[in-house]
């Protein structure tokens, strides 16, 4: 709207009278007193409006303030306007036509509307004026500076009305007072903002800001502390300011004297102060603080004031300590440490690195680590290190390096790439190396011990297997390889009788003799107590292996000198040939073992070449072994009995108890098929004791039926004799079953006596003392030594069936049998012939005076029931009790 059409203010002339001036002065005095009393702006504005309304009858006063953000006026105070009127005026946008207040705020000059109905300055708000019956309104702008209108104050009348000079002066006075209040508000806001800003700064600053005052009589106090002090000490800033001692008593006792000395020195010389000390947090944690402050220049009443900051330097101290310890470790560790820059130029080493490399620190700084390169590794090896460092930032491994002296030594090396924490750019390489020459030597020694026999220094089974596997793998198509498995005969007898010292000496001499007998290219190993394995390569045929074995057997037949005396031990050898008998170490070793057992069966001091049919027998053993163990727990064994007849063959004078295995699937199995397995796997003692128990129990039954003048022969296994107190066992059975001892006859193999004569003689003597009869079984089949027949308490010898079988056709067997019978009778021993199957054999033995006969001619071995019937037929039983 053009200014020419805007209603103009009326001219107001003259001045207020004296009473009115006093009223205005009183108004200003009251309001300014409220300002001085820090009354709120709302209270002051309310007083202004009410004073005006009291001074001018039939009017209402109002104050509107300008919202610069929204470019609107809002009613701040209007104590006499109804709320709906206030709502109607709120949000008023300054403009010509927006009422007296809107126009005044827009133009920055007073707007005095004496008749609103005809005043163009109310064109936009005329309906509001009519609604609340406002007919006149005088408004003055509130201006804090010459460019900005901050609001308006208005006097509204309910009748058309022209202002007097008093009204104008009162509005001007009110405007000035309101301006003062608003400026004060703005100043307070600025102060609050500054205080808030400073508070935020102090809160976010590390540590705690403080103001410290030291009085003339050296009293200490804090006049200001920021809240950070609580995090460092556990004491709040308010409490610390009220009581300085709360902080002082937390200072470490060892640091208090130095702390006070530093404060006193700074005070005396008016210096800036800085000191590090320890302080305890209320939770017991010990912290390091650094205090720094500047002295204010003005000193009042002898009081000095410092403004400063406390910083928690505990992490810094920890880092320094860590660096100190790292420095100690760097200087004193036994491992060499080298630091190179990103271009792999050495920038530092420790003393250990100098000692390990042989170079001084000065000689290595600025050099490349390749100075230690030994040329034992390929370029590809070193490139792989760089590739690993590039990808994983770490490499570890063994490197052969060259010392300054030229000596090439193994080092265990750890290399780490060091990256900048911020940019992740490579900055350095750190290499740690240890001289592992001693470890390598120990590993070599340990490897030798692992792969060699400690006594003979020969390869052991592990190394031999590796050499055998290598030989088989690299064998030429047209050549053969032989594995010889050798076992010393009668070694156990020598070792047990002379002692382990002599046994060890014998093994050493055997080793020397084998080495002398074999070619330098042949490999000999000790694979067990008295077992040796020999590997012979590049053979043309099997006969070559046989010749090697023959040479060994011949060499072993020569005497060995132990403690000045000659002793004899022979060798049994099994031979397996690759590829004929297998093309892997397991098969070849197994077949050599089988051949060794055959060599032993042939009488020892011999060798045997593997025969495929022998493998079937071994496989049979393997199948039967688990079943045999099960047979004991499931009581599958049975005792059969074969009668022993008198010289005429007509009367039963005894019987031999013979074991059989009642297999659940294969039926009755002869002992020849399982006792050898039982002996190999250590079951003979358990089986033999079962036989004793079963035989004694059956004899007790027959005794209850009237059997007398009868001897029951029971075979003994070697483990029963050597691995338990046999006399105690027999004595217990005699007592348990009430058996007269002369009814028991224990049979011992002649081969057992040959090997265990000395250690078993006490056992046999004790058995004879019990009244037990002892018989020597299979006499004449081994290398008989007649001395034990004289020394041991034997009652009977049994002629082996191999000597009886060919009588009368074989004159030699007849002659031997006659000699055995004569020998037995000469030594006052009973003689029993086994295997009597024909009347001719019976007649011959009767004529020669053989005391007892046993064999299929009289009866095969039969079960207890059938044997009871046989005894009854010979009138040996009165009655068989249940």
C-alpha angles and dihedrals in degrees: 000000000000115000091238090069095046113106110249128229116257118250111255115195135178132040136271117268123250094266091051092049090052088051091052092047090049089049092053092045094052095046095045089050088056089050090051089051090057093245113174119262089245091057093047093047090050091051091050093052094045092048090053092047090050092048096047116045121221096019141102127218126215139177123207125188126205120244102209093189092061098022091235140126120232130190107252098173132009109143095179101041116097116244094249090055090051089050090051093054097041115104093027112168112218111248143127105278093030093110127270094302095045092048094044092050091046096048099031092230134098116279110205110186108185095175113024094189090067100030116106090205087073097049093114096043102035093113091053090050091050091047093057096031095243107161103166131027129179114195131184124193119240105224122184094179133009095264106041130065109206099184146306141261119211141187112206125195131199091219131047104274141174117216122244125218088261090057092050094047091046091052091048091050091048091049091053093048092047089050089053091050093047091048088050090050091050091048091050091049089051090049091047090048091049091047091048090048092049090046090052090048093050091045094051096042114098113253125003130302114220146175113215126195126198116192127214090259090051098256111156128213142155115236092183136015128172119228093257089084090076093059090053100042109012089240117116120237091241093053092046092052091049094046119023090186091070089070098036094055090055091061112108109264091232092054102046097085095050091043093054091044091056091048092048091048093051090047095049094049097033091238135154109265131226129161140155120220142155124252133181120235113223087251089062097256114139116227136183116229131189115205121197129174146158124227118240111237097228115078115193121194090345091302118137122203126200125191115202152120138262115216127195103231096172093114089046091051090047090051091049090049090047090051090047091051090044088053090051090048091046092051100039108033117113090225118087115244123197127180120201129181123242089275090057094251114145111247100168143002135180126237093260090059089052091049093048095046097038091229125114122239091252091053093052103042110101092015129110119249086239084083085086094050111135100190089233089114129063123241087250089061093056091043089055088056092054091046091052092048090050093053105029101020088226138077131180130181148103122294128182106225132185118236122217087261090059093251112141112220136172118251130189104222132195116188124186127186110224116215130197106254093225105038098023087225118150111258108162148355120230116200124189118189135180127196105240097179090116092048091049090051090049090048090052091049092046091047089053091050091047092051101036138062111252095217103044100020087228121138111275128224093278095054093039090054090051091049091046092049091049091049092050093046095049098038116133114241095245098045133080133217125211128206114197119196110199128191125185115237117227092002091130090054091054094042094049097042099042099029136249094285091064090039090057091047089052091053091050091051091047088052091052092048092049091049091051093047098048129066117262089247093057117094120224122188137179106232101169144000096298097355125111132183124207127196117202119182137192097035121165098206144349093271089068089061091047091054090052090050091046090053091051093048090050092048092050092052090070115094123263118220115227120174091341096310131102119240130181130220124161132203134242114200134192119198129204121180128209125249094011096058101027143325102223131061096247095054094041092049092047092050092048088053090051091050090049091055089051090052089053091048089054090063104278125258085082145089133233133199115224115266118198093225089062089063091063090058091051092048087052089055091051091053094047098047099078090039090052092055089050091049091064095052093043094045096236095153123103133191120228124189130218117195124239113214132204122253092280093050092231104099130058109228099164147335141231118234109226124188125229131182115230096207113199092225107020099041123220113005123198118234091242087073099051114018092076089054091047090053092049094052096042101253099119096093091053093045093043092052089050089054090051092050094046094046094049091048092051093046089052089055092051091047090054086054091056103268112158138160091034134129123207112206116211123186118231125214118219093244090056089058101039104032103049142028096271097181090056090049093051093044090053092051092048090054095042095052098030092236120164106237094230089066090065124079120182117204121214125190115242090226089059092055091050090060102031105031096124101043094042100046092085091052093051092047091053091048091052088049087060089055095253118148118233124208129189109225128209092012115187098027099094139045092295119208110197092202094081090054086063098039102042124070095244120159102187144017124210119214108226115245090237088073094046098044097080098040123152095014096057113062092192092057089048091052093048092048091050089050093050092050091048092047092050094050091045089056090045092248128142115241125214124187118213127205098033104168108151136053088237091058090047092050093048093050093046091052091048090053099247105175100214137023129203130176151092091294087077102027142325116237107288136187121265095263094052091043089052089054090049091052089049091052089055090048092245095127125059092197135335110242122211 
